[in-house]
Structure formats: structure tokens, C-alpha cells
Amino acid sequence: MGLGGHRIDLHGLYPDQVDFVLSPVLEGAYNTGQTEIIIIHGKGEGVLRQAVQQVLTRHRHLILSIERGEELL
């Protein structure tokens, strides 16, 4: 699907909100045959990245692969 995939920006969320926001997106993408989701979590101290990784691990049955994006300034 290239970069035309679904983008979800998690900036501004607290780590305990990530599952509530991201899980339905993953499930919806799987159910509709969407092949790519771009998850934006920012740099910071990595707290959101860790929360995203936990959600992705729990939904591993829905995911074919995970690629880390390039860091932007």
C-alpha cells in the first residue's frame, strides 16, 4: 500500500491511553484487509514507543511485520 496507508498520530497521549486508541485501529485494519499502518509516537523519552510496542506484542496475531521508521528532526 506504500505510504498511502493509515496514519495514526499518538503525540499528546498518555501511555495508558495508547491501547484504547491503537487496538481498535489494528483490529479495524485487519478486518478490512488494510496492509499498512503508520504509527507516529514521537521521540521524547520513549514512553509512548514502549506503550506502542506492548500493544503490538498483544496483537501479534494481526501483524505480519513491524518496521521502524526513519527518525525525523
C-alpha positions as CSV (number, residue, x, y, z in Angstrom):
1,M,0.0,0.0,0.0
2,G,3.0,2.3,0.2
3,L,2.9,5.5,2.2
4,G,-0.8,5.8,1.4
5,G,-1.6,3.6,4.4
6,H,-3.5,4.7,7.5
7,R,-1.6,7.1,9.8
8,I,-2.2,7.4,13.5
9,D,-0.5,10.1,15.4
10,L,-0.2,9.4,19.1
11,H,1.5,12.6,20.1
12,G,0.0,14.1,23.3
13,L,-1.4,10.8,24.6
14,Y,-0.5,9.3,27.9
15,P,0.9,5.8,27.8
16,D,-2.2,4.3,29.4
17,Q,-4.3,5.7,26.6
18,V,-2.3,4.0,23.8
19,D,-4.1,0.7,24.0
20,F,-7.5,2.3,24.0
21,V,-6.6,4.2,20.8
22,L,-4.4,1.8,18.9
23,S,-6.1,-1.5,19.4
24,P,-9.3,-0.6,17.5
25,V,-7.2,0.7,14.7
26,L,-5.2,-2.5,14.4
27,E,-8.3,-4.7,14.6
28,G,-10.2,-2.5,12.0
29,A,-7.2,-2.6,9.6
30,Y,-7.0,-6.4,9.9
31,N,-10.8,-6.8,9.4
32,T,-10.8,-4.6,6.3
33,G,-7.7,-6.0,4.7
34,Q,-5.6,-2.9,5.2
35,T,-1.9,-3.8,4.8
36,E,-0.1,-0.9,6.3
37,I,-0.5,1.4,9.3
38,I,2.0,4.2,10.1
39,I,2.2,4.8,13.9
40,I,3.7,8.1,14.9
41,H,4.7,8.3,18.6
42,G,7.5,10.9,18.6
43,K,10.9,10.8,20.2
44,G,10.8,12.1,23.8
45,E,12.0,9.6,26.4
46,G,10.5,6.6,24.6
47,V,7.5,6.2,26.9
48,L,4.9,6.2,24.1
49,R,7.1,3.9,22.0
50,Q,7.2,1.4,24.8
51,A,3.4,1.5,25.2
52,V,3.0,1.0,21.4
53,Q,5.4,-2.0,21.5
54,Q,3.3,-3.5,24.3
55,V,0.1,-3.1,22.2
56,L,1.7,-4.5,19.1
57,T,3.0,-7.5,21.1
58,R,-0.5,-8.3,22.4
59,H,-1.9,-8.0,18.8
60,R,0.9,-10.1,17.2
61,H,-1.7,-12.4,15.6
62,L,-2.8,-9.4,13.4
63,I,0.6,-8.3,12.3
64,L,2.8,-9.6,9.6
65,S,5.8,-7.4,10.2
66,I,7.0,-4.3,12.0
67,E,9.4,-1.9,10.6
68,R,10.9,1.1,12.5
69,G,10.5,4.3,10.6
70,E,13.3,6.8,10.0
71,E,13.7,9.5,12.6
72,L,12.8,13.0,11.5
73,L,14.1,16.1,13.0
